[in-house]
Amino acid sequence: FKDMALQMLPYLLTASLAKTGEKKTVCILVATSGDTGKAALEGFRDVPQSEILVFYPEDGVSPMQKRQMITQEGENVAVCAVRGNFDDAQTGVKRIFGDSALAARAESEGFFFSSANSINWGRLAPQIVYYISAYCDLLKENEIFPGDVVNVCVPTGNFGNILAAWYAKQMGAPIERLICASNENRVLTDFINTGTYDISERTFVKTPSPSMDILVSSNLERQLFELTGRDARAIAGWMADLKESRRFKVDRDTFGKMRELYAADSVNNAECLATIREVFEQCGCLMDPHTAVAHRVAQNLREDGVPVVVASTAHWAKFGNNVYRALHGIALDEALPADVAALTGCELNRLIAEETGASHIPAGLAELDDLPILFTEVIDGTADAIRDAVCAFLGARK
C-alpha cells in the first residue's frame, strides 16, 4: 500500500520545488519498519534534485524486506542498518528534523531535509484514495448499495493507513467504524480501549508482522489533533508526557470521540500464523502476516449486517519464512527443516508457490537473488550515531 503513495510523493515534491523556485536539493530521511524503505527508495530513485537515506532496524525487518533495500540501485540512494528497533530509528530521524544546527549546515551545503514517512502529508494523502476505491469496488460487485455503510479493518502500527481511512470518512465515504488491528505490540489497542497510551513498562516484541512492530505511533498525534479541534496546547502536553514519563492519558471528551470512531483488538503470534493457514485452507487465498492480523481482528469484532473491508497491506512473498511456518504448523520458536532453512528467500517463495499454486511472485521479489548487495553499513541505534550518519551522507553528496 505504500508503493503507490511513494510513487506519487517524489513528483508532488519536485513539482512543488519547481513551483516555488527552490534550488536546494531535498534530502529525504526515512526510518522504516520494513515496507516504507523499499517503497521510498524505488520512488525517489534517480529523481532530480533529491537524495534519500533510509534507516532500518538490523534485525527488525524480514529477510526479503532487507534484501530489497540493500540491493537498491540508484545514484541518489543510500541504506543504513541500525542496531535496535524501529522506534530507535524513528526517534533518531525525528530528532534530525528538530536539529536547527544540522539544518543550517545542510542549507549551507545546498540541502534541506524532508521525510517520506507518513508524518509527511504528501505521503499520507494518496492513501485516502484506497478506501474510496474499495467502496466503489463493493458497489460494482453488487455487494452493497449506494450509501450503505461499511467498516474498515487496518493492520496498524504507525497509525498512518488507518488515519487515511478516517480522512476518507471525513470526505464522505460511508465508513461506520474504523477497526484498529494490532499484533502483540498492542499499545494502540490498549489506548483505544482505555484512553491511556502507556509504554512505560511495555516490552517491545518481535512478531511475524514486523512492519507493525512499533510502540511510538507517529500519526496518532495527528488524529488526536483533529479530534480535539486542533488544540495544539493539549497535544503538546500529551506528547511531552509521553517523552518524559512514557505515558499519557487523554481527557474524557477526546476518549469518547475515539471510542465512537474506533474499535480495536490484537492478535498474538500463534493466532497470526493460524489465520494464514485457515484462510488458505478455506478459500485458497494466501495472505501475509499483517493482513492475517487484520483478518483475525475483523472476524473477532464483526457486526452482523455490516460489510468489512480488510486492508491487505503487503504481498505474502515478502514474508516467506513465516508464511511457510504458518502453512506447515511450525511455531516461531521451532527450527525450520534444515533443507528449507538453507533456501534463499527467493527459493523459499518458489517452493511455497509450487505447494500452494499461489499467484505469481512480482518480479521485484522473484529476482532479488540475482542482484548484488550494495549497502552493508550498520550503526548504533542512538540519536548521535544516526546524526553522524546523516552528516556523512551529506558530506559524500556535496
C-alpha positions in Angstrom: 0.0 0.0 0.0 3.0 2.3 0.4 4.3 1.7 -3.1 1.6 3.7 -4.8 1.8 6.6 -2.4 5.5 6.7 -2.7 5.4 6.7 -6.5 3.4 9.9 -6.3 5.2 11.7 -3.5 8.5 12.3 -5.3 6.7 14.0 -8.2 4.5 16.0 -6.0 7.6 17.2 -4.2 9.6 18.0 -7.3 6.6 19.9 -8.8 6.5 21.9 -5.6 10.2 22.7 -5.8 9.7 23.9 -9.4 6.7 26.0 -8.5 8.4 27.7 -5.5 11.7 28.2 -7.3 13.6 26.2 -4.7 17.1 25.4 -5.9 18.4 23.4 -2.9 18.4 19.6 -3.1 15.9 17.8 -0.8 17.5 15.2 1.4 14.8 12.6 2.2 15.4 10.8 5.6 13.4 7.7 6.2 13.0 5.4 9.2 11.4 2.1 8.2 9.9 -0.9 9.9 10.1 -2.7 6.5 7.8 -1.6 3.8 8.3 2.2 3.6 12.1 1.8 3.0 11.9 -0.1 -0.3 8.9 1.9 -1.5 10.6 5.2 -0.8 13.9 4.1 -2.3 12.2 3.0 -5.5 10.0 6.1 -5.7 12.9 8.5 -5.3 15.5 6.6 -7.3 17.2 9.0 -9.6 14.6 11.7 -9.2 16.3 15.0 -9.9 17.1 17.4 -7.0 16.7 14.6 -4.4 18.8 12.4 -2.2 17.4 9.7 0.0 18.9 7.9 3.1 16.9 5.0 4.7 17.5 3.6 8.2 16.1 0.2 9.2 16.4 -1.9 12.3 19.1 -4.5 11.6 17.1 -7.5 13.0 13.6 -5.9 12.8 12.6 -6.5 9.1 12.0 -9.7 7.2 14.9 -11.1 5.2 13.2 -10.2 1.9 12.5 -6.7 3.0 16.1 -6.3 4.0 17.3 -7.8 0.7 15.0 -5.4 -1.2 16.7 -2.4 0.5 20.4 -3.4 0.5 20.2 -4.2 -3.3 18.6 -1.0 -4.2 20.0 0.7 -7.3 20.1 4.4 -8.0 22.6 7.3 -8.0 20.9 9.1 -5.2 20.1 6.4 -2.7 21.7 5.0 0.5 20.7 2.5 3.2 21.9 2.0 6.7 21.0 -0.6 9.3 20.5 0.4 12.9 21.3 -1.8 16.0 17.9 -1.5 17.7 14.3 -1.5 16.8 12.1 0.8 14.6 11.4 3.2 17.5 15.1 3.8 17.8 15.4 4.6 14.1 12.3 6.7 14.1 13.3 8.7 17.2 16.8 9.4 15.7 15.3 10.6 12.4 12.7 12.8 14.1 15.4 14.5 16.1 17.2 15.4 12.9 14.1 17.3 11.8 14.3 19.4 15.0 18.0 19.9 14.9 18.4 23.6 13.8 22.2 23.4 13.8 22.2 20.5 11.4 19.5 22.1 9.3 21.7 25.2 8.9 24.7 23.1 8.0 22.6 21.3 5.4 21.4 24.5 4.0 25.0 25.9 3.7 25.8 22.8 1.6 22.8 23.1 -0.6 20.3 20.7 1.0 17.2 20.7 3.1 15.6 17.9 5.0 12.2 16.2 4.4 10.6 12.8 5.1 9.0 10.0 3.1 7.4 8.6 6.3 3.7 9.2 6.8 4.5 12.2 9.0 4.7 13.8 5.6 1.2 14.8 4.4 2.2 14.2 0.8 2.8 10.5 1.7 -0.4 10.1 3.5 -2.8 11.9 1.2 -2.7 9.4 -1.7 -3.6 6.6 0.6 -7.1 8.2 1.2 -8.0 7.0 -2.3 -7.7 3.3 -1.4 -10.8 3.4 0.8 -12.9 5.3 -1.7 -11.8 2.8 -4.3 -12.6 -0.2 -2.1 -16.1 1.2 -1.5 -16.6 1.6 -5.3 -15.4 -2.0 -5.8 -18.1 -3.2 -3.4 -20.7 -1.2 -5.4 -19.5 -2.6 -8.7 -19.7 -6.2 -7.3 -23.2 -5.5 -6.1 -22.2 -6.3 -2.5 -23.7 -3.1 -1.3 -26.0 -0.3 -2.4 -25.0 3.4 -2.6 -25.0 4.9 0.9 -24.7 1.5 2.7 -22.1 1.8 5.5 -19.0 -0.5 5.8 -16.4 -1.0 8.5 -12.7 -0.9 7.6 -10.1 -3.0 9.4 -6.5 -2.0 9.0 -3.3 -3.7 10.4 -1.9 -0.8 12.4 1.5 0.2 13.8 2.3 3.8 13.0 -1.4 4.8 12.5 -0.9 6.3 9.0 -3.0 3.9 6.9 -6.0 3.8 9.3 -5.8 7.6 9.5 -6.1 7.8 5.7 -9.3 5.8 6.1 -10.5 8.4 8.7 -9.9 11.2 6.2 -11.8 9.2 3.6 -14.7 9.1 6.1 -14.4 12.8 6.7 -14.7 13.3 2.9 -17.9 11.4 2.7 -17.1 7.8 2.3 -19.8 5.8 4.1 -17.4 4.2 6.7 -19.0 3.5 10.0 -16.3 2.1 12.2 -12.5 2.0 11.9 -11.1 -1.2 13.3 -7.5 -1.0 14.5 -5.8 -4.4 14.3 -2.7 -4.8 16.5 -0.1 -7.6 16.8 1.5 -8.4 20.2 2.8 -4.8 20.3 -0.8 -3.8 21.3 -0.2 -0.3 22.6 -2.8 1.2 20.1 -5.4 -1.4 21.0 -5.0 -0.6 24.7 -5.1 3.1 24.1 -8.3 2.9 22.1 -9.9 0.8 24.7 -8.7 2.8 27.8 -7.7 6.3 26.7 -4.3 5.8 28.2 -1.2 5.4 26.0 1.4 3.7 28.1 4.8 2.3 27.1 6.5 2.8 30.4 6.6 -0.9 31.2 5.9 -2.3 27.8 8.4 -4.7 26.2 9.0 -4.5 22.5 8.0 -7.8 20.9 9.3 -9.1 17.6 6.4 -10.6 15.7 5.7 -12.3 12.3 4.3 -8.8 11.2 7.4 -6.6 11.6 6.0 -3.6 9.9 3.7 -3.2 12.8 6.4 -3.7 15.5 6.1 -0.2 16.7 5.5 1.3 20.2 5.6 5.0 19.4 2.9 5.6 16.8 3.5 8.9 15.0 0.2 9.5 13.3 -1.9 9.1 16.4 -0.7 12.6 17.3 -2.3 13.9 14.0 -5.6 12.1 14.8 -5.8 13.5 18.3 -5.0 17.0 16.9 -8.1 16.7 14.8 -10.4 15.2 17.5 -9.5 18.0 20.0 -10.5 20.7 17.5 -6.8 21.2 16.7 -5.9 22.0 20.2 -2.1 22.3 19.8 -1.6 23.0 23.5 -3.3 19.8 24.6 -1.5 17.7 22.0 1.9 19.3 23.0 1.2 18.4 26.6 0.4 14.8 25.9 3.4 14.4 23.7 5.6 15.9 26.4 4.1 13.5 28.9 4.9 10.6 26.5 8.5 11.8 26.1 9.1 12.4 29.9 7.1 9.6 31.5 6.4 7.3 28.5 2.7 7.6 29.0 -0.2 10.0 28.6 -4.0 10.0 29.2 -6.4 11.9 27.1 -9.4 13.8 28.5 -12.9 12.2 28.7 -14.3 14.0 25.7 -11.4 13.0 23.4 -11.6 9.4 24.6 -15.3 9.4 23.9 -14.7 10.6 20.3 -12.0 7.9 19.8 -14.4 5.2 21.1 -17.2 6.4 18.8 -14.9 6.2 15.7 -12.6 3.2 16.5 -12.8 -0.4 17.7 -9.6 -2.3 18.4 -8.3 -5.7 19.1 -5.0 -7.6 19.0 -3.7 -10.9 17.7 -0.9 -12.9 19.2 1.8 -14.6 17.1 0.3 -18.0 17.1 -3.1 -16.6 16.1 -1.5 -14.7 13.2 0.1 -17.8 11.8 -3.0 -19.9 12.3 -5.1 -17.3 10.4 -2.8 -17.6 7.4 -3.3 -21.3 7.3 -7.0 -21.3 8.0 -7.8 -18.7 5.3 -5.7 -20.6 2.7 -7.4 -23.8 3.5 -10.9 -22.2 3.4 -10.6 -20.2 0.2 -7.1 -20.7 -1.3 -6.1 -17.1 -0.6 -2.5 -16.7 0.6 -2.0 -13.7 2.8 0.9 -12.0 4.5 1.1 -11.8 8.3 0.0 -8.2 8.5 -3.2 -8.9 6.5 -3.7 -12.0 8.7 -3.7 -9.9 11.8 -6.4 -7.6 10.3 -8.4 -10.6 9.1 -8.5 -12.2 12.5 -9.4 -8.9 14.2 -12.1 -8.2 11.6 -13.6 -11.7 12.5 -13.4 -11.0 16.2 -15.2 -7.7 16.0 -17.6 -8.3 13.1 -21.0 -6.7 13.4 -24.0 -8.5 11.8 -25.1 -7.0 8.6 -22.1 -4.6 8.2 -19.6 -5.5 5.4 -15.9 -5.2 6.4 -13.1 -4.0 4.2 -9.9 -5.6 5.3 -6.8 -3.7 4.2 -4.3 -6.2 2.7 -1.1 -4.3 3.0 1.7 -6.5 1.6 2.4 -9.4 -0.7 3.0 -12.7 1.1 6.3 -13.3 -0.7 7.9 -10.6 1.5 7.5 -12.9 4.5 8.1 -16.3 3.1 9.7 -17.8 6.2 6.6 -17.0 8.4 4.2 -18.0 5.6 5.9 -21.4 5.3 5.7 -21.8 9.1 2.0 -21.0 9.1 1.2 -23.4 6.3 3.2 -26.3 7.9 2.2 -25.6 11.5 5.8 -24.7 12.6 5.8 -22.4 15.6 8.1 -19.4 15.7 10.3 -20.9 18.4 10.8 -24.1 16.4 13.5 -24.5 13.8 12.6 -24.8 10.1 13.6 -28.1 8.5 17.3 -27.9 7.5 16.6 -28.2 3.8 14.1 -25.3 4.0 16.3 -23.2 6.2 19.1 -23.5 3.6 17.0 -21.9 0.9 17.3 -18.3 -0.1 14.3 -16.1 0.2 13.5 -16.4 -3.5 13.9 -20.2 -3.5 11.6 -20.5 -0.5 9.0 -18.3 -2.2 9.1 -20.6 -5.3 8.6 -23.6 -3.0 5.6 -22.0 -1.4 4.2 -21.1 -4.8 4.6 -24.7 -6.0 3.0 -26.1 -2.9 0.0 -23.8 -2.9 -0.5 -22.8 -6.5 -0.3 -19.2 -5.3 -0.4 -16.3 -7.8 2.7 -15.1 -9.4 5.5 -13.6 -7.4 6.2 -10.0 -8.5 9.5 -9.6 -10.4 10.8 -7.2 -7.8 10.7 -10.0 -5.3 11.3 -13.0 -7.6 14.6 -11.7 -8.9 16.3 -10.5 -5.7 18.8 -13.3 -5.6 20.3 -12.1 -8.8 21.0 -8.6 -7.5 24.3 -7.5 -5.9 24.4 -6.3 -2.3 25.2 -2.6 -2.4 24.8 -1.5 1.2 26.3 -3.1 4.3 26.7 -0.3 6.8 25.5 -0.9 10.4 25.4 1.8 13.1 24.3 2.0 16.7 20.7 2.9 17.3 21.5 6.1 19.1 20.4 9.6 18.0 24.0 10.7 17.9 25.0 7.8 15.6 22.1 8.5 13.3 23.0 12.2 13.2 26.6 11.2 12.3 25.4 9.0 9.5 23.3 11.8 8.1 26.3 14.2 8.3 28.5 11.6 6.5 25.8 11.2 3.8 25.6 14.9 3.2 29.4 15.2 3.0 29.5 12.4 0.4 26.8 14.1 -1.7 28.2 17.7 -1.9 
